[in-house]
Amino acid sequence: MNLIDIPQSIPKRGPFGILIWLLLLGLIIGCGKYQTSGYTASVHPLSASAPLDSGLLAVINPYKENLEKAMNSVIGQSKKALDTKGIGETTLGNLVADLQKEFAEEKFGRTVDVSVMNNGGLRNSLPKGDITLGNLYELSPFENYLYLLEMDGQSMTTLATYAAAKKNLGLSGLTLVAEQDRLLSFEINGSPVDPTKTYTLAISDYLANGGDYMGFLTEQKRLIMSDVLIRDLLIYKIKELNASGILLDAEIEGRQTYH
């Protein structure tokens, strides 16, 4: 499978970040040479009736039009609306965790046992019908990257215990049963956890680095720290499904059972 169509990752420090650093550097250097003896200021109120700068609009509008055209482009279709409504398990959490797992296996050519997505990182729902590029930027606005971690049986137990207590994760490959906040049992791909085995976990760098109080993940071995954005892999997988005529769909299917 050709994965070269994945959009390029956006650097964490883009041109605006560099510009800010240069301005700050200029201020620091400048403060050592010059002193301001006084200044004057005036207020220019802005409102809907304020005149538009035609010159500025002429510069901005071509970029605005191209951006709107790209964001409104349809990349897939959904059988129904998908969201994060629910306790722990949600339709959107299941979908994203599944797509992340499938992509990681295709991209890196290795088995991924469990995939995790925090529901709080999914900032919007997906509508029924047309799915646009803009929908994915609204859904996943953060610059989070795909990581693969190596986990032993005890670490997987810690992950399942956390999921049962917090009820904030979309899970693929891991199913659990809990009573209120207490984990009763869990399985990985239909089998009890093996304390002698190591497992591969697909997850975002945000969670891998301890986000959402998942500090226990910071000590896990990093197998792959990729430069693939979670948003980009979702866009890629949705386009791939659309090209095959497959509608997005997910159900609450008992991956997480709470008594």
BALO-881909 format. One record per residue: residue in three letters; x, y, z negated of N, C-alpha, C, O in turn. Coordinates in steps of 0.1 Angstrom, whole numbers, padded with zeros to 4 digits, always signed. Layout:
ALAXYZXYZXYZXYZ/...
//
This chain:
MET+0008-0012+0000+0000+0000+0000+0009+0012+0000+0018+0013-0008/ASN+0005+0022+0008+0013+0034+0010+0008+0045+0000-0003+0049+0000/LEU+0017+0048-0009+0013+0058-0020+0019+0072-0017+0019+0080-0026/ILE+0024+0074-0005+0031+0087-0003+0021+0099-0002+0025+0110-0002/ASP+0008+0096-0001-0002+0107+0000-0006+0113-0014-0014+0122-0014/ILE+0000+0108-0024-0002+0114-0037+0002+0128-0037+0014+0131-0033/PRO-0006+0138-0041-0002+0152-0042+0010+0153-0050+0012+0146-0060/GLN+0019+0163-0046+0031+0165-0054+0027+0171-0067+0018+0179-0068/SER+0035+0167-0078+0033+0173-0091+0036+0187-0092+0045+0192-0085/ILE+0029+0195-0100+0031+0209-0101+0041+0211-0112+0039+0206-0124/PRO+0053+0217-0110+0063+0219-0121+0057+0225-0133+0048+0234-0132/LYS+0061+0221-0145+0056+0227-0157+0059+0242-0158+0052+0250-0164/ARG+0071+0246-0152+0074+0260-0152+0074+0265-0137+0084+0264-0130/GLY+0063+0271-0133+0062+0275-0119+0067+0289-0117+0074+0294-0126/PRO+0065+0295-0106+0070+0309-0103+0066+0319-0113+0074+0328-0116/PHE+0053+0318-0118+0049+0328-0128+0057+0327-0141+0060+0337-0147/GLY+0059+0314-0145+0067+0312-0157+0081+0318-0155+0086+0324-0165/ILE+0087+0315-0144+0101+0321-0141+0101+0336-0141+0110+0342-0147/LEU+0090+0342-0135+0089+0356-0135+0088+0362-0149+0095+0372-0152/ILE+0080+0355-0158+0079+0360-0171+0093+0360-0179+0096+0369-0186/TRP+0100+0348-0177+0113+0347-0183+0123+0358-0178+0130+0364-0186/LEU+0122+0361-0165+0131+0372-0160+0127+0385-0166+0136+0393-0169/LEU+0114+0388-0167+0110+0401-0173+0114+0402-0187+0119+0412-0192/LEU+0113+0390-0195+0117+0391-0209+0132+0393-0210+0137+0400-0218/LEU+0140+0386-0201+0154+0388-0201+0158+0403-0198+0167+0408-0204/GLY+0150+0408-0188+0153+0422-0185+0150+0432-0196+0157+0441-0199/LEU+0139+0429-0204+0136+0437-0216+0147+0436-0226+0151+0446-0232/ILE+0152+0423-0228+0162+0421-0238+0175+0429-0235+0181+0436-0243/ILE+0179+0428-0222+0191+0434-0217+0189+0449-0218+0198+0457-0222/GLY+0177+0454-0213+0174+0468-0212+0174+0475-0225+0178+0487-0226/CYS+0169+0468-0236+0168+0474-0249+0182+0478-0254+0183+0487-0263/GLY+0192+0471-0249+0206+0475-0254+0211+0487-0248+0222+0492-0253/LYS+0206+0492-0237+0212+0503-0230+0203+0516-0230+0208+0527-0229/TYR+0190+0514-0231+0181+0526-0230+0172+0527-0242+0169+0517-0249/GLN+0168+0539-0245+0159+0542-0256+0148+0551-0250+0151+0560-0243/THR+0136+0549-0255+0124+0557-0250+0122+0568-0260+0120+0565-0272/SER+0122+0580-0256+0120+0591-0265+0105+0595-0266+0101+0602-0275/GLY+0097+0591-0256+0083+0594-0257+0075+0588-0245+0081+0583-0236/TYR+0062+0588-0246+0054+0582-0235+0040+0589-0235+0036+0595-0245/THR+0034+0587-0224+0020+0592-0223+0011+0580-0218+0017+0571-0211/ALA-0001+0580-0221-0010+0569-0217-0024+0575-0214-0028+0585-0219/SER-0031+0568-0205-0045+0572-0202-0053+0559-0200-0048+0549-0197/VAL-0066+0560-0203-0075+0549-0202-0082+0549-0189-0088+0559-0184/HIS-0083+0538-0182-0090+0536-0170-0100+0525-0171-0097+0513-0169/PRO-0112+0528-0175-0122+0518-0177-0126+0510-0165-0127+0516-0154/LEU-0128+0497-0166-0132+0489-0155-0146+0484-0157-0150+0481-0168/SER-0154+0484-0146-0167+0479-0147-0171+0473-0133-0163+0474-0124/ALA-0183+0468-0132-0187+0462-0119-0188+0473-0108-0188+0470-0097/SER-0190+0485-0113-0191+0496-0103-0177+0502-0099-0177+0511-0091/ALA-0167+0497-0105-0153+0502-0102-0150+0499-0087-0153+0488-0082/PRO-0144+0509-0080-0141+0506-0066-0131+0495-0064-0122+0494-0072/LEU-0132+0488-0053-0123+0477-0050-0111+0483-0042-0113+0491-0033/ASP-0100+0477-0044-0088+0481-0037-0087+0473-0024-0084+0461-0024/SER-0090+0479-0013-0091+0472+0000-0077+0466+0004-0077+0455+0009/GLY-0067+0473+0000-0053+0467+0004-0050+0454-0004-0045+0445+0001/LEU-0054+0455-0017-0052+0443-0025-0061+0431-0021-0056+0420-0020/LEU-0073+0434-0018-0082+0424-0013-0077+0418+0000-0079+0406+0002/ALA-0071+0426+0009-0066+0420+0021-0055+0410+0019-0054+0401+0027/VAL-0048+0412+0008-0037+0402+0005-0043+0390-0002-0039+0379+0001/ILE-0053+0392-0011-0058+0381-0019-0068+0372-0011-0067+0360-0013/ASN-0076+0378-0003-0088+0370+0003-0083+0358+0011-0090+0348+0010/PRO-0073+0359+0019-0069+0346+0027-0066+0335+0017-0069+0323+0020/TYR-0059+0338+0006-0055+0327-0003-0068+0322-0010-0070+0310-0013/LYS-0077+0331-0014-0089+0328-0021-0098+0319-0012-0103+0309-0017/GLU-0099+0322+0001-0107+0314+0010-0101+0300+0012-0109+0291+0012/ASN-0088+0300+0014-0082+0286+0015-0083+0278+0003-0086+0266+0004/LEU-0082+0284-0009-0084+0277-0021-0098+0272-0023-0100+0260-0027/GLU-0108+0280-0020-0122+0276-0021-0125+0265-0012-0132+0255-0015/LYS-0119+0265+0000-0122+0255+0010-0116+0242+0006-0122+0231+0007/ALA-0104+0242+0000-0098+0230-0005-0105+0224-0017-0108+0212-0017/MET-0109+0233-0026-0116+0228-0038-0130+0223-0035-0135+0214-0042/ASN-0136+0227-0025-0150+0223-0021-0150+0211-0012-0160+0205-0008/SER-0138+0206-0008-0137+0194+0001-0141+0182-0007-0137+0180-0018/VAL-0149+0173+0000-0154+0161-0006-0144+0150-0005-0139+0147+0006/ILE-0141+0144-0016-0131+0133-0016-0137+0119-0020-0130+0109-0018/GLY-0149+0119-0024-0156+0106-0028-0170+0108-0031-0176+0119-0030/GLN-0177+0097-0034-0191+0097-0037-0193+0089-0050-0186+0079-0053/SER-0202+0093-0058-0206+0086-0070-0220+0081-0070-0229+0088-0066/LYS-0222+0069-0075-0235+0063-0075-0244+0070-0085-0256+0071-0083/LYS-0238+0075-0096-0246+0082-0106-0237+0092-0113-0224+0092-0111/ALA-0242+0100-0122-0234+0109-0130-0227+0101-0140-0232+0092-0146/LEU-0214+0105-0142-0205+0098-0152-0200+0108-0162-0196+0119-0158/ASP-0201+0105-0175-0197+0115-0185-0191+0108-0197-0189+0095-0197/THR-0188+0115-0207-0182+0110-0219-0192+0110-0231-0188+0110-0243/LYS-0204+0108-0228-0215+0107-0238-0214+0093-0244-0215+0083-0236/GLY-0213+0091-0257-0213+0078-0263-0203+0078-0274-0196+0088-0277/ILE-0203+0067-0281-0194+0065-0293-0182+0056-0288-0184+0044-0287/GLY-0171+0062-0286-0159+0054-0282-0160+0051-0267-0154+0058-0259/GLU-0168+0041-0264-0169+0037-0250-0179+0046-0242-0190+0049-0247/THR-0174+0051-0231-0182+0060-0222-0181+0055-0208-0171+0049-0204/THR-0190+0059-0199-0189+0056-0185-0177+0062-0179-0170+0055-0171/LEU-0175+0075-0182-0163+0082-0175-0150+0076-0181-0140+0075-0174/GLY-0150+0074-0194-0138+0068-0200-0134+0055-0194-0122+0052-0192/ASN-0144+0046-0192-0142+0033-0186-0136+0035-0172-0127+0028-0168/LEU-0143+0044-0164-0138+0045-0150-0124+0050-0150-0116+0044-0142/VAL-0121+0061-0157-0107+0066-0156-0097+0056-0161-0086+0055-0155/ALA-0100+0049-0172-0090+0040-0177-0088+0028-0167-0076+0024-0165/ASP-0098+0024-0160-0097+0014-0150-0089+0019-0138-0080+0012-0133/LEU-0092+0031-0133-0084+0036-0122-0070+0038-0125-0061+0036-0117/GLN-0067+0043-0137-0053+0045-0142-0046+0032-0142-0034+0031-0138/LYS-0052+0021-0147-0046+0008-0148-0043+0002-0134-0032-0003-0131/GLU-0053+0004-0125-0051-0001-0111-0040+0006-0104-0032+0000-0097/PHE-0040+0019-0106-0030+0027-0099-0016+0023-0104-0006+0022-0096/ALA-0014+0022-0117-0001+0019-0123+0004+0006-0118+0016+0004-0115/GLU-0005-0004-0117-0001-0017-0112+0004-0016-0097+0014-0022-0093/GLU-0004-0009-0089+0000-0007-0075+0013+0001-0073+0021-0003-0065/LYS+0014+0012-0081+0025+0021-0079+0038+0014-0084+0049+0016-0077/PHE+0038+0007-0095+0050+0002-0101+0052-0013-0099+0063-0018-0103/GLY+0043-0019-0093+0044-0034-0090+0046-0043-0102+0054-0052-0102/ARG+0039-0040-0113+0040-0048-0124+0026-0049-0131+0017-0040-0129/THR+0024-0059-0139+0011-0061-0146+0010-0051-0158+0020-0049-0165/VAL-0001-0044-0158-0004-0035-0169-0015-0042-0178-0026-0045-0172/ASP-0013-0044-0190-0022-0052-0199-0033-0043-0203-0045-0047-0203/VAL-0030-0031-0207-0040-0022-0213-0038-0008-0208-0027-0003-0206/SER-0049-0001-0205-0049+0013-0201-0058+0021-0211-0069+0017-0214/VAL-0053+0033-0214-0060+0041-0224-0061+0055-0219-0052+0061-0213/MET-0073+0061-0221-0076+0075-0218-0083+0081-0229-0094+0076-0233/ASN-0079+0093-0234-0086+0099-0245-0098+0107-0239-0096+0115-0230/ASN-0110+0105-0244-0122+0111-0239-0121+0126-0240-0127+0134-0232/GLY-0113+0131-0250-0112+0146-0252-0104+0152-0240-0105+0164-0238/GLY-0096+0144-0233-0088+0149-0222-0096+0150-0209-0091+0155-0199/LEU-0108+0144-0209-0117+0145-0198-0126+0157-0200-0136+0156-0208/ARG-0124+0168-0194-0130+0181-0197-0143+0184-0190-0149+0194-0192/ASN-0147+0175-0181-0160+0177-0174-0165+0164-0170-0158+0153-0171/SER-0178+0163-0166-0184+0151-0161-0182+0150-0145-0178+0160-0139/LEU-0185+0139-0139-0186+0138-0125-0200+0136-0121-0208+0129-0127/PRO-0205+0144-0111-0219+0144-0107-0222+0132-0098-0214+0125-0093/LYS-0235+0129-0097-0240+0119-0088-0239+0125-0074-0241+0137-0072/GLY-0235+0117-0064-0233+0122-0050-0219+0126-0047-0210+0119-0051/ASP-0218+0138-0041-0205+0142-0036-0195+0145-0048-0199+0152-0057/ILE-0183+0141-0047-0173+0144-0056-0162+0152-0049-0157+0148-0039/THR-0160+0165-0053-0151+0174-0047-0137+0174-0054-0136+0169-0065/LEU-0128+0179-0047-0114+0181-0053-0115+0190-0065-0109+0188-0075/GLY-0124+0200-0064-0126+0209-0076-0131+0202-0088-0128+0205-0099/ASN-0140+0192-0086-0145+0184-0097-0134+0177-0104-0134+0176-0117/LEU-0123+0173-0097-0112+0166-0104-0103+0176-0111-0098+0172-0122/TYR-0102+0188-0106-0094+0198-0113-0101+0202-0126-0095+0206-0136/GLU-0115+0202-0125-0122+0206-0137-0122+0194-0147-0121+0196-0160/LEU-0122+0182-0142-0122+0170-0151-0109+0169-0158-0108+0166-0170/SER-0098+0171-0151-0084+0168-0156-0076+0181-0153-0067+0181-0144/PRO-0078+0191-0161-0070+0204-0158-0056+0204-0164-0049+0214-0161/PHE-0052+0194-0172-0039+0195-0178-0029+0188-0170-0031+0179-0162/GLU-0016+0193-0172-0005+0187-0165+0000+0175-0172+0012+0175-0177/ASN-0008+0165-0173-0004+0152-0181+0001+0142-0171-0005+0140-0160/TYR+0012+0135-0175+0018+0125-0166+0016+0111-0170+0013+0108-0182/LEU+0017+0102-0161+0015+0088-0164+0027+0081-0169+0038+0082-0163/TYR+0026+0075-0181+0037+0067-0187+0033+0053-0189+0021+0049-0190/LEU+0043+0044-0189+0041+0030-0192+0050+0027-0205+0062+0030-0205/LEU+0043+0022-0215+0050+0018-0227+0050+0003-0230+0041-0004-0225/GLU+0061-0001-0236+0061-0015-0240+0057-0016-0255+0062-0010-0264/MET+0047-0025-0257+0041-0027-0271+0042-0041-0275+0039-0050-0267/ASP+0045-0043-0288+0045-0057-0293+0031-0059-0299+0022-0050-0299/GLY+0028-0071-0304+0015-0075-0309+0011-0066-0321-0001-0062-0322/GLN+0020-0063-0330+0017-0054-0341+0013-0040-0337+0004-0034-0342/SER+0020-0035-0327+0017-0022-0322+0003-0021-0315-0004-0011-0316/MET+0000-0032-0308-0013-0033-0302-0024-0033-0312-0035-0028-0311/THR-0021-0040-0324-0031-0040-0335-0033-0026-0340-0044-0022-0344/THR-0022-0019-0341-0023-0005-0346-0031+0004-0336-0039+0012-0341/LEU-0029+0001-0323-0037+0009-0313-0052+0005-0314-0060+0015-0314/ALA-0055-0007-0316-0069-0011-0317-0075-0006-0330-0087-0002-0330/THR-0068-0006-0341-0073+0000-0353-0076+0015-0352-0086+0019-0357/TYR-0067+0022-0345-0069+0036-0343-0081+0038-0334-0090+0047-0338/ALA-0083+0030-0324-0094+0032-0315-0107+0030-0322-0117+0037-0320/ALA-0108+0020-0331-0120+0017-0339-0123+0028-0349-0135+0031-0351/ALA-0113+0034-0354-0115+0044-0364-0119+0058-0358-0128+0065-0363/LYS-0112+0061-0347-0114+0075-0341-0125+0075-0331-0132+0085-0329/LYS-0128+0064-0324-0138+0062-0314-0137+0073-0304-0147+0080-0300/ASN-0125+0076-0299-0123+0086-0289-0115+0082-0277-0110+0090-0269/LEU-0114+0069-0275-0106+0064-0263-0114+0056-0253-0123+0048-0257/GLY-0111+0058-0241-0116+0049-0230-0106+0038-0229-0094+0041-0228/LEU-0110+0026-0228-0101+0014-0228-0103+0005-0216-0115+0003-0212/SER-0093+0000-0211-0093-0010-0200-0083-0021-0204-0072-0018-0206/GLY-0088-0033-0204-0080-0044-0208-0080-0048-0223-0076-0059-0227/LEU-0086-0039-0231-0087-0041-0245-0101-0040-0249-0108-0030-0247/THR-0107-0050-0256-0120-0050-0261-0120-0051-0276-0111-0058-0282/LEU-0129-0045-0284-0128-0045-0298-0142-0046-0304-0152-0042-0298/VAL-0143-0051-0316-0155-0051-0324-0151-0045-0338-0141-0048-0344/ALA-0160-0036-0342-0157-0029-0355-0170-0027-0363-0181-0027-0358/GLU-0168-0026-0376-0179-0022-0385-0176-0008-0390-0167-0006-0398/GLN-0185+0001-0385-0182+0015-0388-0168+0019-0383-0165+0018-0371/ASP-0159+0022-0392-0145+0026-0388-0135+0015-0389-0123+0017-0387/ARG-0140+0003-0393-0130-0008-0397-0130-0018-0385-0140-0024-0382/LEU-0118-0020-0380-0116-0030-0369-0118-0044-0375-0113-0048-0385/LEU-0127-0052-0368-0130-0066-0372-0122-0075-0363-0116-0085-0368/SER-0122-0073-0350-0114-0082-0341-0112-0074-0328-0119-0064-0325/PHE-0102-0079-0320-0100-0073-0307-0093-0084-0298-0086-0093-0303/GLU-0094-0082-0285-0088-0091-0276-0081-0082-0265-0085-0071-0262/ILE-0071-0088-0259-0064-0082-0247-0067-0091-0235-0062-0102-0235/ASN-0074-0086-0226-0077-0094-0214-0084-0107-0217-0080-0118-0211/GLY-0092-0107-0227-0100-0119-0231-0093-0129-0240-0099-0139-0244/SER-0081-0125-0245-0074-0134-0254-0069-0127-0267-0067-0115-0266/PRO-0069-0134-0278-0064-0128-0290-0049-0123-0288-0042-0128-0280/VAL-0046-0113-0296-0032-0107-0295-0022-0118-0299-0024-0125-0308/ASP-0011-0118-0291+0000-0128-0294+0011-0120-0301+0017-0111-0294/PRO+0014-0123-0314+0024-0115-0321+0038-0117-0315+0047-0109-0318/THR+0040-0127-0307+0054-0130-0301+0055-0124-0287+0066-0124-0281/LYS+0044-0118-0282+0044-0113-0268+0046-0098-0268+0042-0091-0277/THR+0051-0092-0257+0051-0078-0255+0041-0075-0244+0039-0082-0235/TYR+0035-0063-0245+0024-0059-0236+0028-0045-0230+0036-0038-0235/THR+0022-0043-0218+0025-0030-0211+0012-0021-0212+0001-0026-0209/LEU+0014-0009-0217+0003+0000-0219+0005+0012-0209+0016+0018-0208/ALA-0006+0015-0202-0006+0027-0193-0013+0038-0201-0024+0036-0206/ILE-0007+0050-0201-0012+0061-0210-0006+0074-0205+0004+0074-0197/SER-0012+0085-0209-0006+0098-0206+0006+0102-0215+0007+0097-0226/ASP+0014+0111-0210+0025+0115-0218+0021+0122-0230+0027+0122-0241/TYR+0009+0129-0229+0004+0136-0241+0001+0127-0253+0005+0130-0264/LEU-0005+0116-0250-0008+0106-0261+0005+0098-0264+0007+0096-0276/ALA+0013+0095-0254+0026+0088-0257+0035+0096-0266+0043+0090-0274/ASN+0034+0109-0266+0042+0117-0274+0035+0122-0287+0040+0131-0293/GLY+0025+0115-0291+0019+0117-0304+0006+0125-0304+0001+0128-0315/GLY+0001+0129-0292-0011+0138-0292-0023+0130-0298-0023+0118-0298/ASP-0033+0138-0303-0045+0132-0309-0042+0123-0321-0048+0113-0323/TYR-0031+0126-0328-0027+0119-0340-0023+0105-0337-0024+0096-0345/MET-0017+0103-0325-0012+0089-0321+0003+0089-0323+0010+0084-0314/GLY+0008+0093-0334+0022+0094-0337+0029+0080-0336+0041+0080-0333/PHE+0021+0070-0338+0027+0056-0338+0032+0053-0324+0040+0043-0323/LEU+0028+0060-0314+0032+0057-0300+0046+0063-0297+0053+0059-0288/THR+0050+0073-0305+0063+0079-0302+0075+0070-0304+0086+0072-0298/GLU+0073+0059-0311+0084+0050-0314+0084+0038-0304+0093+0030-0304/GLN+0074+0038-0295+0074+0026-0285+0083+0028-0274+0086+0040-0269/LYS+0088+0017-0269+0098+0018-0257+0091+0024-0245+0080+0019-0241/ARG+0098+0033-0239+0093+0039-0226+0098+0030-0215+0110+0029-0212/LEU+0089+0023-0208+0093+0016-0196+0094+0025-0184+0104+0024-0176/ILE+0084+0034-0182+0084+0043-0171+0078+0056-0176+0068+0057-0182/MET+0086+0067-0173+0081+0080-0176+0080+0087-0162+0089+0093-0157/SER+0068+0086-0156+0067+0090-0142+0064+0105-0140+0061+0112-0150/ASP+0065+0110-0128+0062+0123-0125+0048+0124-0118+0045+0134-0111/VAL+0040+0114-0120+0027+0113-0114+0017+0119-0124+0015+0114-0135/LEU+0010+0130-0119+0000+0136-0128-0013+0126-0129-0016+0120-0119/ILE-0019+0126-0140-0031+0118-0142-0041+0123-0132-0048+0115-0126/ARG-0043+0136-0130-0052+0141-0120-0049+0136-0106-0058+0133-0099/ASP-0036+0136-0103-0033+0132-0089-0036+0117-0087-0040+0114-0076/LEU-0034+0109-0096-0036+0095-0094-0051+0092-0093-0056+0083-0086/LEU-0060+0100-0100-0074+0099-0099-0079+0103-0085-0087+0097-0079/ILE-0073+0114-0081-0076+0119-0067-0073+0108-0057-0081+0105-0048/TYR-0061+0103-0058-0057+0092-0049-0066+0080-0049-0070+0076-0038/LYS-0069+0075-0061-0078+0063-0062-0092+0066-0057-0098+0058-0050/ILE-0097+0078-0059-0111+0081-0055-0111+0082-0040-0120+0078-0033/LYS-0101+0088-0034-0100+0089-0019-0099+0075-0013-0105+0072-0003/GLU-0091+0067-0020-0089+0053-0015-0103+0045-0015-0106+0039-0005/LEU-0110+0047-0026-0123+0040-0027-0133+0046-0016-0140+0038-0010/ASN-0132+0059-0014-0141+0065-0005-0138+0060+0009-0147+0058+0017/ALA-0125+0059+0013-0122+0054+0026-0127+0040+0028-0129+0036+0040/SER-0129+0032+0017-0134+0018+0019-0149+0018+0017-0155+0007+0017/GLY-0155+0029+0016-0170+0030+0015-0175+0026+0001-0187+0022+0000/ILE-0167+0027-0009-0171+0023-0022-0175+0035-0031-0167+0044-0032/LEU-0186+0034-0037-0191+0045-0045-0185+0043-0059-0183+0032-0064/LEU-0182+0055-0066-0178+0054-0080-0189+0050-0088-0201+0054-0086/ASP-0186+0041-0098-0197+0036-0107-0190+0030-0120-0179+0025-0119/ALA-0197+0031-0131-0192+0025-0143-0204+0024-0153-0214+0031-0152/GLU-0203+0014-0162-0213+0011-0171-0207+0010-0185-0195+0008-0187/ILE-0216+0012-0195-0212+0008-0209-0214-0007-0210-0226-0011-0210/GLU-0204-0014-0211-0204-0029-0209-0200-0037-0221-0197-0049-0220/GLY-0198-0030-0233-0195-0037-0245-0180-0038-0247-0175-0047-0254/ARG-0172-0030-0241-0157-0030-0244-0155-0026-0259-0145-0030-0265/GLN-0163-0018-0264-0162-0013-0278-0176-0015-0285-0185-0009-0281/THR-0176-0024-0294-0188-0027-0302-0187-0023-0316-0178-0027-0323/TYR-0197-0015-0320-0197-0010-0334-0210-0014-0341-0221-0013-0336/HIS-0208-0019-0353-0219-0024-0361-0222-0014-0373-0231-0016-0381/
//
